Amino acid sequence: MFLRIFEYYSGILFLTTNRVGMLDEAFKSRIHLSLYYPELSRPQTLAIFEVNIKRVEEIEDANRARANADPNAPKRPPIDIYKESIMEFARIHFDSNDRKPELRWNGRQIRIDFKIAYSLAQFDTHKQMLDHEGGEGNTQQRPTGIVLNRGQFETVAEAIAQFEDYFVTATGSTDRDKARNQCIREDDYECRSFNKSASRGIGASMRWDTTLKLLQVCGLVTRSISLNRILLVINLQHTWGILHGINPSGKTLT
């Protein structure tokens, strides 16, 4: 019953999965086009960090504007974002986990870790204010705002690494090893072209061109949806990045 409804679905349906080994032949035969995306590359990771930094800035500007418009609203402390410090952390974190790719962050993790880092920055500032007000003979300058830098991200990364180490010790394998052994997915797969007339390999830009053409055909770009399509995106680790204007080459879309 599900497959019949699935086959005659009226509209455009995007499906994502990281358990491709669980798909059977009947399900796969009803997919109009399946796309595989590898894990985030270094440029993609840095681009998503930049998008999140910009998003934090925009949210803070909007909150400050609302607070200033209401004279009775409590004043929000300003936030000082050390962008280059955060980007330096992103580069070091990606490069240092070359032999442990499971510790690298995907798009969703980056977004969540930004929220945690921002909360830590607020906590640090609040604690410094309490220490300054409660300490006798305190000569330190009272904090004037929230500081968001690589320090909070290092704290988050350390906590994640510690749990991952415990997880591997307890289970005897990483998530990617377990997925490979159970034939669920292959995280180390490298895309290659099966078109003899094409150049060797199939790069991220080619995969993105395919996706963009597909979106145009489906009407998502022109907003005039007239065709029924069922699209399956395999192992799309950076769905969040693409949906927020980052293509697989790491460039911001305009």
Salt bridges, closest charged atoms under 4 A:
GLU7 OE1 - ARG30 NE 3.26
GLU39 OE2 - ARG176 NH1 2.84
GLU60 OE2 - ARG76 NH2 3.35
ASP61 OD1 - ARG64 NH1 3.31
GLU84 OE2 - ARG91 NH2 2.49
GLU88 OE1 - ARG150 NH1 3.36
ASP95 OD1 - ARG42 NE 2.88
ASP98 OD1 - ARG104 NH2 3.46
ASP131 OD2 - LYS127 NZ 3.18
GLU133 OE2 - ARG142 NH2 3.22
GLU154 OE2 - ARG150 NE 2.78
ASP177 OD1 - ARG180 NH1 2.99
GLU186 OE1 - ARG180 NE 3.04
ASP187 OD1 - ARG185 NE 2.74
ASP188 OD1 - ARG176 NH2 2.55
ASP188 OD2 - ARG180 NH2 2.80
